[in-house]
Amino acid sequence: MKLSRILADIPHEIIQSGVHDITSVTIDSREVKQGTLFICLRGLSVDGHNFIDTAVKGGAVAILVEEFLPIQEFPQDVAVIRVDNTRFAMAYVAANFYGHPARKMRFVGVTGTNGKTSVTTFIEEILRKCGRKTGLIGTVGARIGEEPLNMAFATSTTPDPLELHAILSKMMEMGVQDVVMEVSSHALALHKVEGITFDVGVFTNLTQDHLDFHGTMENYRLAKAKLFAQSNYAVVNNDDESTPTMLKFLGDNPYLTYGLDDGTTLKNTDLMAIHINRFPSKSDGTYFELAHEAPTLHFDMPIKGRFNIYNILAAIGVTQALGVPIEPVRIAISTLKGVPGRIQSVPNDKGMNVFVDYAHSPDGLSNILSAVRDFTTGRLIVIFGCGGNRDTEKRPIMGRVAGELSNYCILTSDNPRTEDPLVILTQVEEGTKETGTPYEVIENRKDAIFKGVNMLKSDDALVIAGKGHEDYQIIGTEKHHFDDYEVAIEAIKALEAL
């Protein structure tokens, strides 16, 4: 592709001209080959401008920079283009290079502190069961329908623009009609989805998290709200105090609100769940009724948890925004599968109630513990920790939440990264101590899980929180294989062998 086409509609300045065919685009100098456009990206710890020489030696024929660099530093046949912000420009470069695939499919983006993975998974499954060909992008990877797309991306939730548009291009080639993706606050702040128009944007909730990156809750809120400046329609949680901010960014575009009946009066909410668990669930899940249109619709979903009603309401809202008839949606919801690592039950022959969940924020931990408490008659035991090199302020808060909502806490290591795990646990412990709930600290996560399983009696429940679907633990700068679900099964089998 001609360099001029890749730069179309992107404000830029030519430092050194060159007429080139671009065969690839990258931000990693190790991936440069002959014909590459190399984008100098300023990361949190590495500056791509320091790798220009390596890129040129590797065959880069064009360089995108932010700085005014002397022309004599470059070979004469290398084009050098300056933009104000290479991270911002990269999103448009990627869209141009891959032919704007996002414009050729319906696009749904979901943002919020908690629920993104569940909501996107539910939306995708419902749309697929209603006859659409779907693509899903998020924390658990990318897939078309039920088939994983073998295009791994480096980031945990939202791919970088070059990765994202490569995935979208493949989805378009495979005939995908609807793409549903998680959109993190980091992605929005770092311009990863810049230039994409979402047919529907979804806001789940906003609670404390990621302050290590955003600094303040207001910055965090405003980062989330950016999604709605790029959305033609919004589906928003009417029970969250940050929703008005999201709607301000939406402007005059239409929206649907969703929420739960608070037991006193019906709020001015478009999709309201009422009569929650008024009747026993036929699927051992959750029953509720939807106050939306006459007659009232009954929903029976095979998934537990009050917070999952919010997630399902968000999914229903998206289907309504996209014009899908409600009856096939209701039928699809009755057969939904659970989401890996989200209130995931660990199967066993001993009748032990063991659950793995991704909850890694105060609100997320509160949600999972409250959900399991609803059907637990004995003790509720929780195993959890906090990640290193992340928001330190939430650590004692999570310790307090765990102590208030459980009968016994086992504090353990999560992904300590380059922090001392015992320092992290001391900070978590501060909050747990305040509650007076019995607890212990077992730094080794495997030992903690074995201890929790060994404590269980017939009516008890164990929640292993923080990592969910993750199959690794980051210690220092290295990833080691570790899967809470696998270790829980191992611990149960060891108990059965006694």
C-alpha positions, 0 to 999 in steps of 0.5 A: 500500500502506498504511504500516502494512502496510509497517511490519508486524513491524518494531520502530519508533516513531511520531514523527509519525503519518499515514495514507498510501498508499505508492506507492514506496519509495526511499533516493535523494531524486532518485527521490522522487515523490508518495506515496513513503516516503523511507528515510534511509540512512547511507552511507559518504560520504552521510547520507540524513538531510541530504536530508529537506527535498528528499524532502518537497518532492519529494512524500514522504509518509513518512520513515524515520529513525534520529535523534530529530528534532523534530516541528516540522521536518516538515509535519503531513501527513508521517508520521515513523517512527524505527527503530534502524537504517534499513539493517536495517529497509530489508530488511524494508520492501522485503520487505513492499512487494513481497509477500515474493517470496523466500518463493514460490521456492526460494532458493540463496545462495552466499558466499565470497571466490572462485568465487561467480559461477562456482558460481551460474552452474553451479547455475543452468545445471544446474537449468535443464537439469534442467527448472526455471525459474531466476533468477540474480542476481550480479556479471554482473547478473540474468537469468531463464533465459538472458534478461537481466532489464533491471533494472540495479542499482547495486551490483556483486554483491548488490543493495540490498534495494529493488532485490533485492526488485523483481527477485525480484518480477519473477522471481516474476511470470515463474514462476521456481521457483529463484533462485540469487544471489551473497551478498557479505560486504558484503551480509551486513554491510550487512543486504542479505539480512536476513529472507530464508531460504535453502533452501541456503547455499553456502560456497566459500572464504575468503582475504584480501580486502576488509580495507579494509571489514571491518578484520580477517580475523575480521570478514570470516569472521563476515560470511560466516558470517551467511548460514548463520544464515539457511539451512535447509541448507548446502553447504560446502568441507571443504578450507577452514579457515573451514568450522567457523565457517560450520557453527556459524552453521548450528546443527542444520540439515543440510549436505553437505561437498565437497572434493578428494582430497589424494592420501593418504587420503579425508577425511570428505567427502560429495562427494569428487573423486578420480582427477582427470584420470586419463583425458583429457577428451573435451571438452578440459576436466577429468575427475574421479570422484565418491566419493559413492555406489556406483557411482562416478560419472564426470564430464567437464566442458568447463571447465579448472582444479582450482579449477573442480572445487571450483565444480562440486562445490559445484553438485552439492551444491546439486542434491543438497540440493534433491533433483535426481537425480544422473544428469541433473545429470551429463549437464548438467555435461558440456555446461556453458558457460564463465562470461564473464570466468572463465578465458575464452579469447580466440579467434584464428587464430594459436593464441595462448593468451590468457585473461581472468579476474576474479581480483582477490585473492591466492587468485584470482590463484593459482588462475588462474595454477596452472590455466593453468600445468597446460596451458602448456609455454612461458612463462606471462605475466601482466598484472594490477594492483590496484584503488584505494580497496580493501584495500592489504595484498593488493597486495604479496601479489598481486605475490608470487603473480604472480612465483612462478607466472609467468615474466614479469609486466606490472604495470598499472592496474586500476580506480585510482579516486581513488588515484594508479595509480603509487602502487598499482603501486609497492606491487604491485611490492614483492612481485614484486621479492622473487621475482626474476621478470622484470617491467615496469610499464606503467601504461596497461592497453591498452598493457600488453595489447598488449605482452603479446600481442606477447610471445607465442610458440607455446607461451606463455600470457597471462593478463589478470587482474583485470577479467574481465567488466567493460567499464569502467575507473574512473579518478577518479570516472568510468567509461570503457569498457574491456574486456580481452577486446575489447582482447585481440582488437584486439591480436591482430588488430593482430599479424595485420596485420603 
